[in-house]
Amino acid sequence: MGKFFDTPKPQPFQVKPRYWDPKKEEREEREKRARAKLGLPDDDGSYIPNIKGQFKKNRTSKLAYAEAQRRKSTVRLFFILTILMLAAYFIVFKYVDIF
């Protein structure tokens, strides 16, 4: 009966770092100071997104692709209908002596 009314204790939040290399951090700091001292541009390798116009470009390319697929589908349908009509024409006029 005692376990029935017990509420579970909250789990403590623990963050364990995956890997830390102090030598690498020191080396990067030295490189940064050297670049600043020499007047070179600071190339920290951070990502600068170029999102301007990406949504519109992606949308227009998808619309163009959909239009091309629709056009292919229409041509294919027309081709199949033409073949079926020709087959029906030859069957009717070759095997049926109505006319």
TORPA-4810 file (N, C-alpha, C, O; in nm, 3 decimals):
<nodes>
NODE_1_0.082_-0.119_0.000_0.000_0.000_0.000_0.086_0.126_0.000_0.043_0.231_-0.046_M
NODE_2_0.207_0.114_0.052_0.296_0.228_0.060_0.346_0.272_-0.077_0.361_0.392_-0.100_G
NODE_3_0.371_0.179_-0.169_0.420_0.212_-0.303_0.310_0.271_-0.392_0.339_0.338_-0.491_K
NODE_4_0.185_0.247_-0.358_0.074_0.293_-0.441_0.063_0.445_-0.438_0.032_0.506_-0.541_F
NODE_5_0.086_0.507_-0.325_0.070_0.651_-0.311_0.202_0.727_-0.322_0.201_0.850_-0.311_F
NODE_6_0.312_0.660_-0.343_0.440_0.729_-0.358_0.447_0.800_-0.493_0.411_0.742_-0.595_D
NODE_7_0.492_0.924_-0.492_0.512_0.995_-0.618_0.660_0.987_-0.653_0.746_0.992_-0.566_T
NODE_8_0.689_0.976_-0.781_0.830_0.965_-0.820_0.903_1.097_-0.797_0.845_1.204_-0.811_P
NODE_9_1.028_1.088_-0.762_1.111_1.206_-0.740_1.156_1.261_-0.876_1.182_1.183_-0.968_K
NODE_10_1.165_1.391_-0.889_1.211_1.447_-1.017_1.357_1.414_-1.042_1.439_1.410_-0.950_P
NODE_11_1.387_1.391_-1.166_1.523_1.358_-1.205_1.606_1.486_-1.212_1.560_1.584_-1.270_Q
NODE_12_1.725_1.488_-1.155_1.808_1.609_-1.163_1.862_1.626_-1.305_1.890_1.529_-1.376_P
NODE_13_1.876_1.752_-1.344_1.928_1.784_-1.476_2.079_1.783_-1.470_2.140_1.856_-1.392_F
NODE_14_2.140_1.702_-1.553_2.286_1.692_-1.554_2.336_1.705_-1.697_2.292_1.631_-1.787_Q
NODE_15_2.426_1.799_-1.717_2.486_1.817_-1.849_2.630_1.768_-1.841_2.710_1.819_-1.763_V
NODE_16_2.659_1.671_-1.922_2.795_1.618_-1.926_2.858_1.661_-2.058_2.808_1.624_-2.164_K
NODE_17_2.966_1.738_-2.054_3.029_1.781_-2.179_3.084_1.661_-2.254_3.136_1.567_-2.195_P
NODE_18_3.071_1.667_-2.385_3.115_1.554_-2.466_3.267_1.550_-2.476_3.329_1.445_-2.454_R
NODE_19_3.326_1.665_-2.509_3.471_1.667_-2.523_3.517_1.811_-2.513_3.454_1.901_-2.568_Y
NODE_20_3.626_1.833_-2.444_3.681_1.966_-2.431_3.831_1.956_-2.448_3.897_1.881_-2.377_W
NODE_21_3.882_2.032_-2.540_4.025_2.031_-2.568_4.083_2.168_-2.533_4.070_2.262_-2.611_D
NODE_22_4.148_2.181_-2.416_4.202_2.311_-2.377_4.314_2.358_-2.469_4.331_2.478_-2.490_P
NODE_23_4.391_2.264_-2.525_4.499_2.302_-2.615_4.444_2.367_-2.743_4.500_2.464_-2.794_K
NODE_24_4.335_2.312_-2.792_4.273_2.368_-2.911_4.221_2.508_-2.885_4.238_2.598_-2.968_K
NODE_25_4.158_2.529_-2.769_4.108_2.662_-2.734_4.224_2.762_-2.724_4.214_2.874_-2.773_E
NODE_26_4.333_2.722_-2.661_4.450_2.811_-2.649_4.507_2.845_-2.786_4.542_2.960_-2.812_E
NODE_27_4.515_2.744_-2.874_4.567_2.766_-3.008_4.479_2.863_-3.086_4.529_2.952_-3.155_R
NODE_28_4.346_2.847_-3.074_4.255_2.937_-3.144_4.267_3.080_-3.090_4.261_3.175_-3.168_E
NODE_29_4.283_3.095_-2.960_4.301_3.227_-2.901_4.430_3.292_-2.952_4.431_3.411_-2.985_E
NODE_30_4.539_3.215_-2.958_4.665_3.268_-3.009_4.650_3.311_-3.155_4.700_3.416_-3.195_R
NODE_31_4.583_3.228_-3.234_4.561_3.263_-3.375_4.479_3.390_-3.388_4.509_3.475_-3.473_E
NODE_32_4.377_3.404_-3.305_4.293_3.523_-3.309_4.374_3.648_-3.274_4.362_3.751_-3.341_K
NODE_33_4.456_3.638_-3.170_4.539_3.752_-3.130_4.639_3.786_-3.240_4.663_3.904_-3.269_R
NODE_34_4.699_3.684_-3.302_4.796_3.707_-3.409_4.730_3.774_-3.529_4.786_3.865_-3.588_A
NODE_35_4.612_3.729_-3.563_4.539_3.790_-3.676_4.506_3.936_-3.646_4.519_4.022_-3.733_R
NODE_36_4.463_3.963_-3.522_4.431_4.101_-3.485_4.557_4.187_-3.487_4.553_4.303_-3.528_A
NODE_37_4.667_4.131_-3.443_4.793_4.206_-3.438_4.845_4.237_-3.578_4.898_4.345_-3.602_K
NODE_38_4.829_4.142_-3.672_4.876_4.162_-3.809_4.775_4.237_-3.895_4.807_4.279_-4.006_L
NODE_39_4.655_4.256_-3.844_4.553_4.329_-3.920_4.483_4.244_-4.024_4.422_4.297_-4.117_G
NODE_40_4.491_4.113_-4.011_4.422_4.023_-4.105_4.274_4.013_-4.067_4.238_4.032_-3.951_L
NODE_41_4.191_3.984_-4.165_4.048_3.970_-4.132_4.025_3.853_-4.037_4.091_3.749_-4.046_P
NODE_42_3.932_3.872_-3.948_3.901_3.769_-3.849_3.813_3.663_-3.913_3.694_3.684_-3.934_D
NODE_43_3.873_3.549_-3.942_3.800_3.439_-4.005_3.774_3.334_-3.899_3.851_3.239_-3.882_D
NODE_44_3.664_3.352_-3.828_3.634_3.257_-3.720_3.553_3.138_-3.769_3.522_3.048_-3.690_D
NODE_45_3.520_3.136_-3.897_3.449_3.021_-3.952_3.302_3.016_-3.914_3.238_2.912_-3.929_G
NODE_46_3.249_3.127_-3.864_3.108_3.126_-3.827_3.022_3.129_-3.953_3.062_3.183_-4.056_S
NODE_47_2.909_3.070_-3.943_2.818_3.058_-4.056_2.734_3.184_-4.068_2.668_3.225_-3.972_Y
NODE_48_2.736_3.244_-4.186_2.653_3.361_-4.213_2.551_3.317_-4.317_2.587_3.292_-4.432_I
NODE_49_2.425_3.308_-4.279_2.326_3.258_-4.374_2.297_3.359_-4.485_2.296_3.480_-4.462_P
NODE_50_2.275_3.308_-4.603_2.238_3.390_-4.717_2.097_3.348_-4.757_2.077_3.278_-4.857_N
NODE_51_2.002_3.390_-4.678_1.864_3.343_-4.697_1.783_3.437_-4.785_1.670_3.405_-4.823_I
NODE_52_1.840_3.552_-4.817_1.766_3.651_-4.894_1.729_3.593_-5.031_1.817_3.561_-5.111_K
NODE_53_1.603_3.581_-5.057_1.554_3.533_-5.186_1.553_3.382_-5.201_1.511_3.333_-5.306_G
NODE_54_1.596_3.307_-5.101_1.601_3.163_-5.114_1.462_3.100_-5.121_1.440_3.006_-5.197_Q
NODE_55_1.368_3.154_-5.042_1.233_3.097_-5.043_1.167_3.118_-5.179_1.103_3.028_-5.233_F
NODE_56_1.182_3.239_-5.233_1.120_3.270_-5.361_1.182_3.185_-5.472_1.111_3.132_-5.558_K
NODE_57_1.315_3.172_-5.469_1.385_3.093_-5.571_1.341_2.947_-5.565_1.317_2.884_-5.668_K
NODE_58_1.332_2.895_-5.444_1.292_2.755_-5.426_1.148_2.735_-5.473_1.116_2.634_-5.536_N
NODE_59_1.061_2.831_-5.441_0.920_2.820_-5.480_0.906_2.823_-5.632_0.832_2.744_-5.690_R
NODE_60_0.977_2.916_-5.696_0.966_2.925_-5.842_1.022_2.801_-5.910_0.969_2.757_-6.012_T
NODE_61_1.128_2.745_-5.855_1.182_2.624_-5.917_1.085_2.507_-5.900_1.071_2.424_-5.990_S
NODE_62_1.018_2.500_-5.785_0.919_2.394_-5.765_0.800_2.412_-5.858_0.747_2.315_-5.912_K
NODE_63_0.757_2.538_-5.876_0.645_2.564_-5.967_0.683_2.530_-6.110_0.601_2.475_-6.184_L
NODE_64_0.804_2.563_-6.150_0.850_2.531_-6.285_0.856_2.380_-6.306_0.818_2.329_-6.411_A
NODE_65_0.903_2.308_-6.204_0.910_2.162_-6.213_0.769_2.103_-6.224_0.746_2.011_-6.303_Y
NODE_66_0.675_2.155_-6.145_0.538_2.105_-6.149_0.475_2.132_-6.285_0.404_2.048_-6.339_A
NODE_67_0.502_2.250_-6.341_0.449_2.284_-6.473_0.507_2.191_-6.580_0.435_2.147_-6.669_E
NODE_68_0.635_2.162_-6.572_0.697_2.071_-6.669_0.638_1.931_-6.658_0.614_1.866_-6.759_A
NODE_69_0.614_1.885_-6.537_0.554_1.754_-6.518_0.411_1.750_-6.572_0.369_1.652_-6.633_Q
NODE_70_0.337_1.858_-6.551_0.200_1.866_-6.602_0.201_1.862_-6.755_0.118_1.796_-6.816_R
NODE_71_0.296_1.935_-6.816_0.306_1.937_-6.961_0.340_1.798_-7.015_0.283_1.754_-7.114_R
NODE_72_0.434_1.729_-6.949_0.470_1.593_-6.991_0.350_1.500_-6.981_0.328_1.417_-7.068_K
NODE_73_0.273_1.515_-6.873_0.156_1.431_-6.853_0.053_1.455_-6.964_-0.008_1.360_-7.013_S
NODE_74_0.034_1.580_-7.002_-0.063_1.613_-7.106_-0.019_1.555_-7.241_-0.101_1.500_-7.314_T
NODE_75_0.108_1.567_-7.273_0.160_1.513_-7.399_0.146_1.362_-7.401_0.108_1.303_-7.502_V
NODE_76_0.178_1.299_-7.289_0.167_1.154_-7.280_0.021_1.109_-7.299_-0.006_1.013_-7.371_R
NODE_77_-0.072_1.179_-7.234_-0.214_1.146_-7.247_-0.260_1.162_-7.391_-0.331_1.076_-7.443_L
NODE_78_-0.220_1.271_-7.457_-0.257_1.294_-7.596_-0.202_1.183_-7.685_-0.271_1.134_-7.775_F
NODE_79_-0.077_1.142_-7.661_-0.015_1.036_-7.739_-0.089_0.904_-7.722_-0.114_0.834_-7.820_F
NODE_80_-0.124_0.870_-7.600_-0.196_0.744_-7.573_-0.334_0.747_-7.637_-0.377_0.648_-7.697_I
NODE_81_-0.405_0.860_-7.624_-0.538_0.870_-7.686_-0.530_0.859_-7.838_-0.615_0.796_-7.900_L
NODE_82_-0.428_0.919_-7.899_-0.411_0.909_-8.044_-0.387_0.764_-8.086_-0.446_0.718_-8.184_T
NODE_83_-0.303_0.694_-8.013_-0.277_0.553_-8.046_-0.405_0.470_-8.030_-0.433_0.385_-8.115_I
NODE_84_-0.480_0.492_-7.925_-0.605_0.418_-7.905_-0.707_0.448_-8.014_-0.776_0.359_-8.061_L
NODE_85_-0.715_0.575_-8.054_-0.809_0.610_-8.160_-0.769_0.547_-8.294_-0.855_0.501_-8.370_M
NODE_86_-0.638_0.546_-8.322_-0.592_0.482_-8.446_-0.618_0.331_-8.442_-0.659_0.273_-8.542_L
NODE_87_-0.595_0.270_-8.327_-0.622_0.126_-8.315_-0.771_0.098_-8.334_-0.808_0.002_-8.402_A
NODE_88_-0.855_0.179_-8.274_-0.999_0.160_-8.290_-1.041_0.180_-8.436_-1.125_0.107_-8.488_A
NODE_89_-0.982_0.280_-8.502_-1.014_0.306_-8.643_-0.978_0.186_-8.730_-1.059_0.143_-8.812_Y
NODE_90_-0.857_0.130_-8.710_-0.816_0.016_-8.791_-0.899_-0.108_-8.760_-0.931_-0.186_-8.849_F
NODE_91_-0.934_-0.126_-8.634_-1.017_-0.241_-8.599_-1.154_-0.230_-8.661_-1.206_-0.327_-8.716_I
NODE_92_-1.214_-0.113_-8.653_-1.350_-0.096_-8.707_-1.351_-0.110_-8.858_-1.436_-0.182_-8.910_V
NODE_93_-1.261_-0.048_-8.928_-1.266_-0.049_-9.075_-1.200_-0.173_-9.138_-1.222_-0.201_-9.256_F
NODE_94_-1.121_-0.246_-9.062_-1.058_-0.364_-9.119_-1.140_-0.491_-9.090_-1.153_-0.577_-9.176_K
NODE_95_-1.194_-0.501_-8.970_-1.261_-0.627_-8.930_-1.412_-0.616_-8.935_-1.480_-0.719_-8.934_Y
NODE_96_-1.467_-0.500_-8.939_-1.612_-0.487_-8.943_-1.651_-0.442_-9.084_-1.604_-0.340_-9.134_V
NODE_97_-1.738_-0.520_-9.148_-1.778_-0.490_-9.286_-1.912_-0.419_-9.286_-2.004_-0.462_-9.356_D
NODE_98_-1.924_-0.313_-9.210_-2.048_-0.237_-9.209_-2.052_-0.142_-9.328_-2.158_-0.122_-9.387_I
NODE_99_-1.941_-0.086_-9.363_-1.940_0.015_-9.468_-1.912_-0.047_-9.600_-1.907_0.022_-9.701_F
</nodes>
